[in-house]
Amino acid sequence: MNNTKRIAELNDICRKALGVGGRFYQTQGICSLPDEDQSAIREKVERFDSFTEDNDPYGEHDFGAFDHNGQKVFWKIDYYAPDMMHGNENPADPSKTVRVLTLMMAEEY
């Protein structure tokens, strides 16, 4: 299996189970929404499958955007070394990678 496909699979696991295989954070903008909106947004992230060459040029499934109640929402996965102090050189290796999925309002990006 090539690295890109493996990275996409690991990112999908992290996204579909929000934090399994990584960490999950919501920005203040998301946290300030009513609980039912937060829940609906998290569900949209888990079900997101609208990957195209425009929004996923490297095929890693590490970013997505959608509308919720007329507001643009982004989610993004970043890769860190286990010490969480440095970036990661090989996100295809889960033993050396901490995935961080951040859910945010577009204006917070």
C-alpha positions as CSV (number, residue, x, y, z in Angstrom):
1,M,0.0,0.0,0.0
2,N,1.4,3.4,-0.9
3,N,1.8,6.1,1.8
4,T,-0.9,8.4,0.5
5,K,-3.5,5.7,0.6
6,R,-2.4,4.7,4.1
7,I,-2.5,8.3,5.4
8,A,-6.0,8.7,4.0
9,E,-7.1,5.5,5.7
10,L,-5.7,6.6,9.1
11,N,-7.2,10.1,8.7
12,D,-10.6,8.6,7.8
13,I,-10.4,6.5,11.0
14,C,-9.6,9.6,13.1
15,R,-12.3,11.6,11.4
16,K,-15.1,9.0,11.4
17,A,-14.6,8.3,15.1
18,L,-13.6,11.8,16.1
19,G,-10.3,11.3,17.8
20,V,-9.8,7.5,17.6
21,G,-6.2,7.3,16.5
22,G,-5.6,10.9,17.4
23,R,-6.9,13.9,19.3
24,F,-10.0,16.0,18.7
25,Y,-10.4,19.7,19.4
26,Q,-13.1,22.3,18.8
27,T,-12.4,26.0,18.6
28,Q,-14.2,28.6,20.7
29,G,-16.5,29.4,17.8
30,I,-17.7,25.8,17.6
31,C,-17.9,25.5,21.4
32,S,-20.1,28.7,21.6
33,L,-22.8,27.1,19.5
34,P,-25.8,25.3,21.1
35,D,-25.2,21.6,21.9
36,E,-27.5,20.4,19.2
37,D,-25.5,22.4,16.5
38,Q,-22.2,21.1,17.8
39,S,-23.6,17.5,17.6
40,A,-24.9,18.1,14.1
41,I,-21.6,19.5,13.0
42,R,-19.6,16.6,14.5
43,E,-21.9,14.2,12.6
44,K,-21.2,16.1,9.4
45,V,-17.5,15.7,9.9
46,E,-17.8,12.0,10.6
47,R,-19.9,11.5,7.5
48,F,-17.9,13.8,5.2
49,D,-17.1,12.2,1.9
50,S,-16.9,15.1,-0.6
51,F,-13.2,14.8,-1.3
52,T,-12.2,16.2,-4.7
53,E,-9.0,17.3,-6.4
54,D,-9.8,20.9,-5.3
55,N,-10.2,20.2,-1.6
56,D,-8.0,17.2,-1.3
57,P,-5.1,17.7,-3.8
58,Y,-2.8,15.2,-2.1
59,G,-5.4,12.6,-1.5
60,E,-4.8,12.4,2.3
61,H,-8.4,13.2,3.4
62,D,-6.9,15.8,5.8
63,F,-9.3,18.8,5.3
64,G,-13.0,19.4,4.7
65,A,-15.5,22.3,4.5
66,F,-19.2,22.4,4.6
67,D,-22.1,24.8,5.5
68,H,-24.1,24.5,8.7
69,N,-27.0,26.9,9.2
70,G,-25.6,29.3,6.7
71,Q,-22.1,29.3,8.2
72,K,-19.0,27.8,6.7
73,V,-17.3,25.1,8.9
74,F,-13.8,23.7,8.4
75,W,-12.1,20.6,9.8
76,K,-8.4,19.9,9.5
77,I,-6.1,17.1,10.5
78,D,-2.5,18.0,11.4
79,Y,0.4,15.6,12.1
80,Y,2.7,15.8,15.1
81,A,5.5,13.8,16.6
82,P,4.6,11.9,19.8
83,D,6.2,14.6,21.9
84,M,3.6,17.0,20.4
85,M,6.4,19.6,20.1
86,H,7.4,18.9,16.5
87,G,5.8,18.1,13.2
88,N,5.8,14.6,11.8
89,E,7.8,13.5,8.9
90,N,5.9,10.3,8.1
91,P,2.1,10.4,8.9
92,A,1.7,6.9,7.3
93,D,3.3,5.5,10.5
94,P,0.8,5.6,13.3
95,S,3.4,4.6,15.9
96,K,5.3,7.9,15.2
97,T,2.3,10.2,14.6
98,V,-0.3,12.0,16.7
99,R,-3.2,13.1,14.5
100,V,-4.9,16.3,15.7
101,L,-8.3,16.9,14.2
102,T,-9.5,20.5,14.7
103,L,-13.1,21.6,14.1
104,M,-13.5,25.4,13.5
105,M,-15.6,28.1,12.0
106,A,-14.1,29.3,8.7
107,E,-13.5,32.8,10.1
108,E,-11.3,31.2,12.8
109,Y,-8.9,29.6,10.3
